[in-house]
């Protein structure tokens, strides 16, 4: 889903820009220097304060970073470091130097109880946002270092843990803050899920994507990625994977192009799961049923399942056309499994009684034999109605087969009509040569005698 990845990357880059731009929660201004400081508050000198303010006024990222380097070299133990680290994140963020953003956000987080909950949240969130930017702009760098992914997972978990303690900004309305909290959670869980996927921590990726979908069940991207996470656990949870990917196909948030592409991918997954031996029409029917069911429920019912390649192979063992017909007529789960296993298979020397021969309109058209399936002389004598049509391809001599004669054919079973008008449909068939009457020799022309001369 290249388009999906692009849209997600833009959203993450926007979140990073919002954060590093200082608009998130707690890029607090340093308190004014001088006598206004509380006796118990950390102290800093006027020169120290002025140096910080000079850096904060810088607009050019490279100049800002150099200013901060000079500040730290002069005041390595400054009580203003919590503000300095946030400025570092802004400067490196503007340069898209995400590894440096992570470094300084971690330094801010390491201050622990020396800073308030809002500042700690900002530090963790900045780490997560920087990692999301790294995934978007430098996926090889992000994917090559599992430690980076684990760090992002831990930062997201820490941010979610401290979020309830963050004080609402006085200038923010309650309803706007509630919406912002939801956005924080969705973003943090979503990036944590991607990081878990990079780290091959598929179980945690599943949990994180589920957390996102608990807030927004119609999120096409998260549903799709949840499906991929189900596929990567050991053993893979294919049914849950198919259900989640189907949710992505039917999500209202998916574009038409995304939906079509994911639908095609899901169809291939189902076909591969069933060993590729199922008729295309059956795969399409299974896919359509899955899309209909998943579109109406975020949770897969425990009763929903698809037959696997192993199930179909087991059903094909000792299968005969007689057992197939018996199972199909009986119906139920057994009949459904038998049809999945038999559709598209070639069966050899199927016996029957010819009821009708329909020649092709052109020499290259198939000859259609309407045949009643029989297994005994009694059934042969009693048969008057066809329950199979057989398309004979590339065997024009089959047109010589006679009505009410016994034949055997080898063909591919392609479809069936259930009771009460049970009927099997065959294609690519060949009639056993011994059952085709020999071509009658052309009658000899009479020898004309010359009249005798007189």
C-alpha positions as CSV (number, residue, x, y, z in Angstrom):
1,X,0.0,0.0,0.0
2,X,2.4,2.7,-1.2
3,X,-0.4,5.3,-1.2
4,X,-1.4,4.3,2.3
5,X,2.3,4.6,3.5
6,X,2.5,8.1,1.9
7,X,-0.7,9.4,3.6
8,X,0.4,8.0,6.9
9,X,3.8,9.6,6.6
10,X,2.3,13.0,5.9
11,X,0.1,12.7,9.0
12,X,3.1,11.8,11.1
13,X,5.2,14.5,9.7
14,X,2.5,17.0,10.5
15,X,2.3,15.8,14.1
16,X,6.0,16.1,14.4
17,X,6.0,19.6,13.0
18,X,3.2,20.6,15.4
19,X,5.1,19.3,18.4
20,X,8.5,20.6,17.6
21,X,7.0,23.9,16.6
22,X,6.3,24.4,20.3
23,X,2.5,24.2,20.0
24,X,1.8,20.9,21.8
25,X,1.7,21.2,25.6
26,X,4.5,22.5,27.6
27,X,7.2,24.4,25.8
28,X,7.1,26.7,28.7
29,X,9.0,30.0,28.8
30,X,11.8,30.2,31.3
31,X,10.8,32.3,34.3
32,X,12.0,35.9,34.5
33,X,15.3,36.3,36.2
34,X,15.9,38.2,39.4
35,X,14.1,38.6,42.6
36,X,10.8,37.2,41.4
37,X,12.2,33.7,41.9
38,X,10.8,31.7,44.8
39,X,13.3,30.9,47.5
40,X,12.8,27.2,46.9
41,X,13.0,27.4,43.1
42,X,16.1,26.5,41.2
43,X,18.5,29.4,40.8
44,X,20.2,30.8,37.7
45,X,22.1,33.9,37.0
46,X,21.1,36.9,34.9
47,X,23.9,36.1,32.5
48,X,22.7,32.5,32.3
49,X,19.1,33.7,31.7
50,X,20.1,36.2,29.0
51,X,22.2,33.5,27.2
52,X,19.1,31.2,27.2
53,X,16.8,34.0,25.9
54,X,19.3,34.8,23.1
55,X,19.1,31.2,22.0
56,X,15.4,31.1,22.2
57,X,15.2,34.2,19.9
58,X,17.1,32.4,17.1
59,X,15.1,31.5,14.1
60,X,17.7,29.8,11.9
61,X,18.0,26.1,13.1
62,X,21.8,25.8,12.6
63,X,22.4,29.1,14.4
64,X,20.0,28.0,17.2
65,X,21.9,24.7,17.7
66,X,25.2,26.4,17.8
67,X,23.9,28.9,20.4
68,X,22.6,26.0,22.5
69,X,26.0,24.2,22.2
70,X,27.7,27.3,23.5
71,X,25.1,27.6,26.4
72,X,25.6,24.0,27.5
73,X,29.4,24.3,27.4
74,X,29.2,27.4,29.7
75,X,26.4,26.1,31.9
76,X,26.5,22.3,31.9
77,X,24.5,22.1,35.1
78,X,22.0,24.9,34.4
79,X,18.6,24.7,35.9
80,X,17.3,25.9,32.5
81,X,18.3,22.7,30.8
82,X,14.7,21.5,30.5
83,X,14.0,24.5,28.3
84,X,17.3,24.1,26.4
85,X,16.5,20.4,25.5
86,X,13.2,21.4,24.1
87,X,14.9,24.1,21.9
88,X,17.4,21.5,20.8
89,X,14.5,19.3,19.7
90,X,13.0,22.2,17.7
91,X,16.3,23.0,16.0
92,X,17.1,19.4,15.0
93,X,13.5,18.8,14.1
94,X,13.5,21.6,11.6
95,X,16.6,20.0,10.0
96,X,14.9,16.6,10.1
97,X,17.7,15.2,12.1
98,X,15.4,12.8,13.9
99,X,18.1,10.8,15.7
100,X,19.2,14.1,17.4
101,X,15.6,14.9,18.3
102,X,15.3,11.5,20.0
103,X,18.6,12.1,21.8
104,X,17.5,15.4,23.3
105,X,13.9,14.3,24.0
106,X,15.4,11.4,26.0
107,X,17.6,13.8,27.9
108,X,14.5,15.8,28.8
109,X,12.6,12.7,29.9
110,X,15.5,11.6,32.0
111,X,15.0,14.6,34.2
112,X,12.1,12.8,35.7
113,X,10.4,14.5,38.6
114,X,12.5,17.6,38.2
115,X,10.0,18.6,35.5
116,X,6.2,18.6,35.5
117,X,4.0,15.9,33.8
118,X,3.3,18.1,30.8
119,X,7.0,18.5,30.1
120,X,7.6,14.7,30.5
121,X,4.8,14.0,28.2
122,X,6.3,16.4,25.6
123,X,9.6,14.6,25.9
124,X,8.1,11.2,25.3
125,X,5.8,12.4,22.5
126,X,8.7,14.2,20.8
127,X,10.6,10.9,20.8
128,X,7.7,9.0,19.2
129,X,7.0,11.8,16.7
130,X,10.7,11.8,15.7
131,X,10.7,8.1,15.2
132,X,7.6,8.4,13.0
133,X,9.4,11.0,10.9
134,X,12.4,8.6,10.7
135,X,10.1,5.8,9.5
136,X,8.7,8.1,6.8
137,X,11.9,9.9,5.6
138,X,14.6,7.3,6.4
139,X,12.8,3.9,6.5
140,X,16.1,2.0,6.0
141,X,17.7,3.7,9.0
142,X,14.6,3.1,11.2
143,X,14.2,-0.5,10.0
144,X,17.9,-1.5,10.5
145,X,18.0,-0.7,14.2
146,X,15.6,-2.8,16.5
147,X,16.8,-0.7,19.4
148,X,15.3,2.4,17.8
149,X,12.0,0.6,17.4
150,X,12.0,-0.6,21.0
151,X,12.8,2.9,22.2
152,X,9.8,4.3,20.4
153,X,7.6,1.6,21.9
154,X,8.8,2.4,25.4
155,X,8.4,6.2,24.8
156,X,4.9,5.7,23.6
157,X,4.0,3.6,26.6
158,X,5.5,6.2,28.9
159,X,3.6,9.0,27.2
160,X,0.3,7.2,27.5
161,X,1.1,6.5,31.2
162,X,1.8,10.1,32.1
163,X,-1.0,11.6,29.9
164,X,-3.7,11.4,32.6
165,X,-1.5,13.6,34.8
166,X,-1.0,16.3,32.2
167,X,-2.8,19.5,33.2
168,X,-5.1,21.0,30.6
169,X,-3.8,24.4,29.3
170,X,-5.9,27.2,30.7
171,X,-6.5,28.6,27.3
172,X,-7.9,25.3,25.9
173,X,-11.7,24.5,26.2
174,X,-12.7,21.2,27.8
175,X,-14.1,19.7,24.6
176,X,-11.1,20.7,22.6
177,X,-8.8,19.2,25.2
178,X,-10.8,15.9,25.1
179,X,-10.4,15.8,21.3
180,X,-6.7,16.5,21.7
181,X,-6.3,13.7,24.2
182,X,-7.9,11.2,21.7
183,X,-5.6,12.4,19.0
184,X,-2.6,11.9,21.2
185,X,-3.7,8.4,22.0
186,X,-4.3,7.4,18.4
187,X,-1.0,8.8,17.3
188,X,1.0,7.2,20.1
189,X,-0.6,3.8,19.7
190,X,-0.3,3.9,15.9
191,X,3.5,4.7,16.0
192,X,4.0,2.2,18.8
193,X,2.3,-0.5,16.6
194,X,4.6,0.4,13.6
195,X,7.7,0.3,15.9
196,X,6.6,-3.1,17.3
197,X,6.2,-4.4,13.7
198,X,9.7,-3.2,12.8
199,X,11.0,-5.0,16.0
200,X,9.1,-8.2,15.0
201,X,7.1,-7.8,18.2
202,X,3.9,-8.8,16.4
203,X,1.9,-9.5,19.5
204,X,2.4,-5.9,20.8
205,X,1.7,-4.6,17.3
206,X,-1.7,-6.3,17.4
207,X,-2.5,-4.9,20.9
208,X,-1.5,-1.3,19.7
209,X,-3.5,-1.4,16.5
210,X,-6.5,-2.8,18.5
211,X,-6.2,0.2,20.8
212,X,-6.3,2.6,17.8
213,X,-9.3,0.8,16.4
214,X,-11.1,0.9,19.7
215,X,-11.1,4.7,19.2
216,X,-11.7,4.7,15.5
217,X,-12.9,1.4,14.1
218,X,-13.2,2.7,10.6
219,X,-9.5,3.5,10.2
220,X,-8.5,1.8,7.0
221,X,-4.8,2.0,7.6
222,X,-4.9,0.5,11.1
223,X,-7.2,-2.3,10.0
224,X,-4.9,-3.2,7.2
225,X,-1.8,-3.1,9.3
226,X,-3.6,-5.1,12.1
227,X,-4.2,-7.8,9.4
228,X,-0.5,-7.8,8.6
229,X,0.4,-8.1,12.3
230,X,-1.9,-11.1,12.6
231,X,0.0,-12.7,9.6
232,X,3.4,-12.2,11.3
233,X,2.7,-14.0,14.6
234,X,3.8,-17.6,15.0
235,X,1.7,-19.4,14.0
236,X,-0.1,-16.9,11.8
237,X,-3.7,-16.1,12.7
238,X,-5.1,-16.1,9.1
239,X,-8.8,-15.8,9.9
240,X,-8.2,-12.7,12.0
241,X,-5.9,-11.3,9.4
242,X,-8.4,-11.8,6.6
243,X,-11.1,-10.2,8.7
244,X,-9.0,-7.1,9.5
245,X,-7.8,-6.7,5.9
246,X,-11.5,-7.0,4.8
247,X,-12.3,-4.2,7.3
248,X,-9.7,-2.1,5.5
249,X,-11.3,-2.8,2.1
250,X,-14.8,-1.7,3.3
251,X,-13.6,1.2,5.5
252,X,-15.2,4.5,4.6
253,X,-11.9,6.3,5.1
254,X,-10.2,4.2,2.3
255,X,-10.0,5.8,-1.1
256,X,-11.4,3.9,-4.1
257,X,-7.8,3.1,-5.2
258,X,-6.8,1.8,-1.8
259,X,-9.9,-0.3,-1.4
260,X,-9.4,-1.9,-4.9
261,X,-5.7,-2.6,-4.3
262,X,-6.3,-4.1,-0.8
263,X,-9.2,-6.2,-2.1
264,X,-7.0,-7.7,-4.8
265,X,-4.3,-8.5,-2.2
266,X,-6.9,-10.1,0.1
267,X,-8.1,-12.3,-2.7
268,X,-4.6,-13.5,-3.3
269,X,-4.2,-14.3,0.4
270,X,-7.3,-16.4,0.4
271,X,-6.3,-18.2,-2.8
272,X,-2.9,-19.0,-1.4
273,X,-4.4,-20.1,2.0
274,X,-6.5,-22.6,0.1
275,X,-3.6,-23.8,-2.0
276,X,-4.7,-22.2,-5.3
277,X,-6.9,-25.2,-6.2
278,X,-10.3,-23.6,-5.6
279,X,-12.3,-22.4,-8.6
280,X,-12.0,-18.7,-9.2
281,X,-15.8,-18.3,-8.8
282,X,-15.6,-19.9,-5.4
283,X,-12.8,-17.7,-4.3
284,X,-14.8,-14.6,-5.4
285,X,-17.8,-15.9,-3.5
286,X,-15.8,-16.4,-0.4
287,X,-14.2,-13.0,-0.7
288,X,-17.6,-11.2,-1.2
289,X,-19.1,-13.0,1.8
290,X,-16.1,-12.0,3.9
291,X,-16.3,-8.3,2.9
292,X,-20.1,-8.3,3.6
293,X,-19.6,-9.8,7.1
294,X,-16.5,-7.8,8.1
295,X,-18.1,-4.6,6.9
296,X,-20.8,-4.9,9.5
297,X,-18.7,-6.0,12.5
298,X,-15.2,-5.0,13.7
299,X,-14.9,-8.4,15.6
300,X,-14.7,-11.7,13.8
301,X,-17.2,-14.3,15.1
302,X,-15.6,-17.4,16.3
303,X,-17.7,-19.4,13.9
304,X,-16.3,-17.7,10.9
305,X,-13.6,-19.8,9.1
306,X,-12.3,-20.8,5.7
307,X,-11.1,-24.2,4.6
308,X,-7.3,-24.3,4.4
309,X,-5.2,-26.1,1.8
310,X,-4.7,-28.9,4.3
311,X,-8.5,-29.2,4.8
312,X,-9.0,-29.4,1.0
313,X,-6.2,-31.9,0.6
314,X,-7.7,-34.2,3.2
315,X,-11.1,-33.9,1.6
316,X,-9.6,-34.9,-1.8
317,X,-8.1,-38.0,-0.4
318,X,-10.0,-41.1,-1.7
319,X,-12.4,-38.7,-3.5
320,X,-14.4,-40.1,-6.4
321,X,-17.0,-38.5,-8.6
322,X,-19.6,-40.7,-7.0
323,X,-18.6,-39.5,-3.5
324,X,-18.6,-35.9,-4.7
325,X,-22.1,-36.2,-6.1
326,X,-23.3,-37.9,-2.9
327,X,-21.8,-35.1,-0.7
328,X,-23.1,-32.3,-2.9
329,X,-26.6,-33.7,-2.8
330,X,-26.4,-34.1,1.0
331,X,-25.4,-30.4,1.4
332,X,-24.3,-28.9,4.8
333,X,-20.8,-28.3,5.9
334,X,-19.6,-31.6,4.3
335,X,-21.1,-30.6,1.0
336,X,-19.5,-27.2,1.1
337,X,-16.1,-28.6,1.9
338,X,-16.4,-31.2,-0.8
339,X,-17.3,-28.6,-3.4
340,X,-14.4,-26.4,-2.4
341,X,-12.1,-29.4,-2.7
342,X,-13.5,-30.7,-6.0
343,X,-14.3,-27.6,-8.1
344,X,-11.6,-27.2,-10.7
345,X,-10.3,-30.7,-10.4
346,X,-10.1,-33.1,-13.4
347,X,-11.8,-36.5,-12.9
348,X,-10.9,-39.4,-15.1
349,X,-13.4,-41.7,-17.0
350,X,-16.6,-40.4,-15.5
351,X,-19.3,-42.9,-16.6
352,X,-22.7,-41.9,-18.0
353,X,-25.5,-42.3,-20.5
354,X,-25.8,-39.9,-23.4
355,X,-29.2,-38.2,-23.4
356,X,-28.4,-35.5,-26.0
357,X,-25.6,-34.5,-28.4
358,X,-25.3,-30.8,-29.2
359,X,-22.8,-30.2,-32.0
360,X,-20.8,-27.0,-32.1
361,X,-22.0,-24.2,-34.3
362,X,-18.5,-24.1,-35.9
363,X,-15.9,-26.7,-36.3
364,X,-13.8,-25.1,-33.5
365,X,-16.7,-24.8,-31.0
366,X,-17.0,-27.4,-28.2
367,X,-19.4,-30.3,-28.6
368,X,-21.8,-30.4,-25.6
369,X,-22.9,-33.8,-24.4
370,X,-26.0,-33.9,-22.1
371,X,-25.3,-37.0,-19.9
372,X,-26.9,-38.8,-17.0
373,X,-24.4,-40.0,-14.4
374,X,-24.8,-43.8,-13.9
375,X,-22.9,-46.4,-12.0
376,X,-24.8,-49.6,-12.8
377,X,-26.8,-51.3,-15.5
378,X,-30.1,-50.6,-13.6
379,X,-29.3,-46.9,-13.4
380,X,-28.4,-46.9,-17.1
381,X,-31.7,-48.5,-18.1
382,X,-33.7,-46.1,-15.9
383,X,-31.9,-42.9,-16.9
384,X,-34.0,-40.6,-19.1
385,X,-32.8,-37.1,-17.9
386,X,-29.4,-35.6,-18.0
387,X,-27.8,-34.3,-14.8
388,X,-24.5,-33.2,-16.4
389,X,-23.5,-31.1,-19.4
390,X,-20.0,-31.9,-20.7
391,X,-18.1,-29.5,-23.0
392,X,-15.8,-31.6,-25.2
393,X,-13.0,-29.5,-26.5
394,X,-10.6,-30.4,-29.4
395,X,-12.2,-33.7,-30.2
396,X,-14.5,-33.2,-33.2
397,X,-15.0,-37.0,-33.5
398,X,-17.0,-36.9,-30.3
399,X,-19.9,-35.6,-32.4
400,X,-20.3,-39.3,-33.5
401,X,-21.4,-40.3,-30.0
402,X,-24.9,-41.6,-30.2
403,X,-27.9,-40.9,-28.0
404,X,-28.6,-43.5,-25.3
405,X,-25.1,-44.9,-25.6
406,X,-22.7,-45.5,-22.7
407,X,-19.7,-43.2,-22.5
408,X,-16.8,-42.4,-20.3
409,X,-15.1,-38.9,-20.3
410,X,-12.3,-37.2,-18.5
411,X,-13.0,-33.5,-17.7
412,X,-12.7,-30.6,-15.3
413,X,-15.6,-30.0,-12.9
414,X,-16.4,-26.3,-13.0
415,X,-19.8,-25.7,-11.5
416,X,-22.9,-27.4,-10.1
417,X,-26.6,-26.5,-9.5
418,X,-27.9,-27.8,-6.2
419,X,-31.1,-29.7,-5.6
420,X,-33.9,-29.8,-6.6
421,X,-32.5,-29.4,-10.1
422,X,-29.1,-31.0,-9.4
423,X,-26.7,-30.6,-12.3
424,X,-23.0,-30.8,-12.8
425,X,-21.1,-28.7,-15.4
426,X,-17.9,-29.9,-17.0
427,X,-15.3,-28.3,-19.3
428,X,-12.2,-29.3,-21.2
429,X,-13.5,-32.8,-21.6
430,X,-12.4,-35.7,-23.7
431,X,-14.5,-38.8,-24.5
432,X,-12.8,-42.2,-24.2
433,X,-11.9,-43.2,-27.7
434,X,-13.3,-46.7,-27.4
435,X,-16.7,-45.1,-26.7
436,X,-16.8,-43.1,-30.0
437,X,-18.3,-45.0,-32.9
438,X,-15.9,-45.5,-35.8
439,X,-16.4,-43.2,-38.8
440,X,-18.5,-44.9,-41.4
441,X,-16.7,-45.6,-44.6
442,X,-17.9,-43.7,-47.6
443,X,-20.1,-45.8,-49.9
444,X,-18.4,-47.1,-53.0
445,X,-19.4,-45.5,-56.3
446,X,-21.0,-47.9,-58.7
447,X,-18.8,-48.8,-61.7
448,X,-20.4,-47.5,-64.9
449,X,-20.1,-49.9,-67.7
450,X,-19.4,-48.6,-71.2
451,X,-22.1,-49.3,-73.7
452,X,-21.1,-52.1,-76.0
453,X,-20.5,-51.1,-79.7
454,X,-22.7,-52.5,-82.4
